[in-house]
């Protein structure tokens, strides 16, 4: 955790801190990075956002992963345009992380191993009837059977990370790449 008067001495340290925060979000359900905001472009051309659960954050491969129901609008949107953004605000550390990500939608046999790792109580998130986003008569006129066939993994390939520290002395940097990341300071 950082204090309000923290200063990051190097671009390498700042980059490491960003990925460490994402990793903490995967490991700790109470950490703000556990539930980032995912932004996509809707079928009507407008940006749309929703909170998701971060399941993987791998600095070595520059990948993140989110699980979802394969029939949600975000899956349709990512199949149309796989470019998306993730946003995380970590208040205690005064850090904002913005990631530009290209997502692959994985289903079926590609994700069978991940399905077995989903706790049985959480499996009801995959198979809602009617399909998520469809009109219903009353607030509870839906069912939530667990359907492995509806389980999808959004595997994200991070293209760019922007890190903003909003302590006493603001700092901001942007990092680009996929294998060999490079960064530079930018004005906060």
Secondary structure, DSSP 8 states (H G I E B T S, - for coil): ---TT-----HHHHHHHHHHHHHHHHH-TTSGGGG-EEEEE-TTS-EEEEE--EEEEETTTTEEEEEEETTSHHHHHHHH--EEEEEEEEGGGTEEEEEEEEEEEEEGGGGHHHHHHS-GGGGGGS-EES-TT---SSTT--EE---GGGEEEEEEEEEEEEEEE-SSS-EEEEEE-SSS-EEEE---
